Amino acid sequence: MTLVDADWWSILRALDEPVAPVAGGIGREPILRAMVGGSMPEPMPAALNERVARGEGDGLEVPRDFDHAAVQGRFDRLAERLSETYGCPCDPGLAQDSACFGSIWIPAEASRSHTKRTRIPLSLSVSVSKFGGLATYGPSGPSGHKPYVHPDDRQRIEQALAGLGYLIVPTHILATPYVGPNGWVFGPTANATWFTRFFDDL
C-alpha cells in the first residue's frame, strides 16, 4: 500500500498525543538548567513521576501504551536481518532522552552508498521510533558532502523494515517544520521538525 502525504500527516498527528505542560515548566530547557545547577525544584520531579505513573510512558518520549518487550524484540530482529543481508555485524544502539528507540549502523565497507562528488564510502543508520513502528534511514558521513544512497542499500533496508511491519516515513515529511500540539517542549526559538518529534532528543 502506497501512502500519500495526507495519509502520513494523519498518522503522525494521531501518534502525537497532546501533552500539556505542567506548572513549573517541565520542558527540556528547565530540566537541563536544573541538572546543571545541581538541584531540581520539588514540583519538577513530582510532575515527571506523575506523567510516567499514568501509563507505560509519558506521552512525549514514550507513548502511553508502550510495550517495551515487544518493541525491543522487533528491534533485535531488525538488527539480525540487517546483519544477515549485509553479511556483517550491524551494531544496534539504544537512544536516551529521545522519542527514538534506537538505531542500527551499517558499516561503510558493507554499503554501496557514497558521497556524490568524492565517492567516499558512507555508513548508514536505520532508526526506529518508540511511536507507532515508525522508521527512517539515511547516510552518516563527512559533513559538507552530498550523500548518495545506493538503490541496492535502499532495497535491502526497506525490505528488512517492511518485513517486520515498520512504517518508513518519507524524508520530506520528517524534514517539515513541527506544528504539532507539543511545541512547548522545544521552545519558541527551536527549529523543530517532525524528525525532531519522533526520532531526536526531546
C-alpha positions, 0 to 999 in steps of 0.5 A: 500500500502506497501512502500519500502525504495526507495519509502520513500527516494523519498518522503522525498527528494521531501518534502525537498525543497532546501533552500539556505542560505542567506548572513549573515548566517541565520542558527540556530547557528547565530540566537541563538548567536544573541538572546543571545547577545541581538541584531540581525544584520539588514540583519538577520531579513530582510532575515527571513521576506523575506523567510516567505513573499514568501509563507505560510512558509519558506521552512525549518520549514514550507513548502511553501504551508502550510495550517495551518487550515487544518493541525491543524484540522487533528491534533485535530482529531488525538488527539480525536481518540487517546483519544477515543481508549485509553479511556483517555485524550491524551494531544496534544502539539504544537512544536516551532522552529521545522519542527514538528507540534506537538505531542500527549502523551499517558499516561503510565497507558493507554499503554501496552508498557514497558521497556524490562528488568524492565517492567516499564510502558512507555508513548508514543508520536505520532508526526506529521510533518508540511511536507507532513502528515508525522508521527512517534511514539515511547516510552518516558521513563527512559533513559538507558532502552530498550523500548518495544512497545506493538503490541496492542499500535502499532495497535491502533496508526497506525490505528488512523494515517492511518485513517486520511491519515498520512504517518508513516515513518519507524524508520530506515529511520528517524534514517539515517544520513541527506544528504539532500540539507539543511545541512547548517542549522545544521552545519558541526559538527551536527549529523543530521538525517532525524528525525532531518529534519522533526520532531526536532528543526531546 
